[in-house]
């Protein structure tokens, strides 16, 4: 990969992906910037190419209040945004104080992070995150280890409402080369090396083992698996929505939702299992395979649902 490609290829590829995902030639963008290499590469690349094409780019940095050094990360992001002439908002949270009962620190931080991003988003803006191909591979493996159906093999969606992730086809190596070629400063989050977190053990232990001992292109293979799973889910989505509309009999806030079991029992197994997964998501329940299976069994039993 030439130095010219490293400096110019990523910005051009990102801009083209943004246009495809948004259907706009000059989308307005709100970029989530942690200060790590992925989000700093994303923000720099957008400031180089997207703004030249007429895109409006703003940034949000969220300090979760979990680490003492986080204030220095915020200062680094502020310095970069001043240099690149990108408007920035900094939000400071206390995740430990706001997480729900039974919710992990990771889940609480993610929930609050997206709440803040949505609160800052203007009506025409798209929220842009720096998830990349290696994140997809890690997510697929994490779902497999915890137990998942086809839905979990999708990994990370490229587009979810007004949230877009234009770097999902770009690997960590390409990002690192771009950072080095453009000499972009970034921060290293020490918690990313903490083996207490499953994702970190997958990133630093399992994936390197799979790459070395089984398949040097394991990340690409898992990313392709995620693409195939997403295609299957898109195929079944209209059938799942039709089942939901046909089987649903009523809903009362705080009390629950009622379904016609006779309708559910007649649904093909692939549609019913996907309906169960989608229902669990709406209820805010983790979609582990055992939970999906339990809801399917409940739907197939005699009696009210």
JOVENTA-V888817 format. One record per backbone hydrogen bond with DSSP energy under -1.0 kcal/mol. NH is the residue of the N-H (numbers start at 1). CO is the residue of the C=O. If there is no record, write none. Layout:
BEGIN
NH/CO
NH/CO
END
This chain:
BEGIN
6/2
7/3
8/4
9/5
12/8
13/9
14/10
15/11
16/12
17/13
18/14
19/15
20/16
21/17
22/18
23/19
29/56
30/126
31/58
32/128
33/60
40/36
41/37
42/38
43/39
44/40
45/41
46/42
47/43
48/44
49/45
51/46
53/49
54/51
55/50
58/29
59/87
60/31
61/89
63/91
70/67
73/69
74/70
75/71
76/72
77/73
78/74
79/75
80/76
81/77
82/78
83/79
84/80
86/81
89/59
91/61
93/63
95/64
98/94
99/95
103/100
108/104
109/105
110/106
111/107
112/108
113/109
114/110
115/111
116/112
117/113
118/114
119/115
120/116
121/117
125/122
126/28
127/162
128/30
129/164
133/170
136/132
137/133
138/134
139/135
140/136
141/137
142/138
143/139
144/140
145/141
146/142
147/143
154/151
155/152
160/163
163/160
164/127
165/158
168/165
170/167
175/171
176/172
177/173
178/174
179/175
180/176
181/177
182/178
184/179
187/35
192/189
193/190
194/191
197/194
201/197
202/198
203/199
204/200
205/201
206/201
207/202
209/205
210/206
211/207
212/208
213/209
214/210
215/210
218/215
221/217
222/218
223/219
224/220
225/221
226/222
227/223
228/224
229/225
230/226
231/227
232/228
233/229
234/230
235/231
236/232
237/233
240/236
241/237
242/238
243/239
244/240
245/241
246/242
247/243
248/244
249/258
250/258
252/256
255/252
256/252
258/250
260/247
264/260
265/261
267/264
272/268
273/269
274/270
275/271
276/272
277/273
278/274
279/275
280/276
281/277
282/278
283/279
284/281
285/280
288/286
292/288
293/289
294/290
295/291
296/292
297/293
298/294
299/295
300/296
END
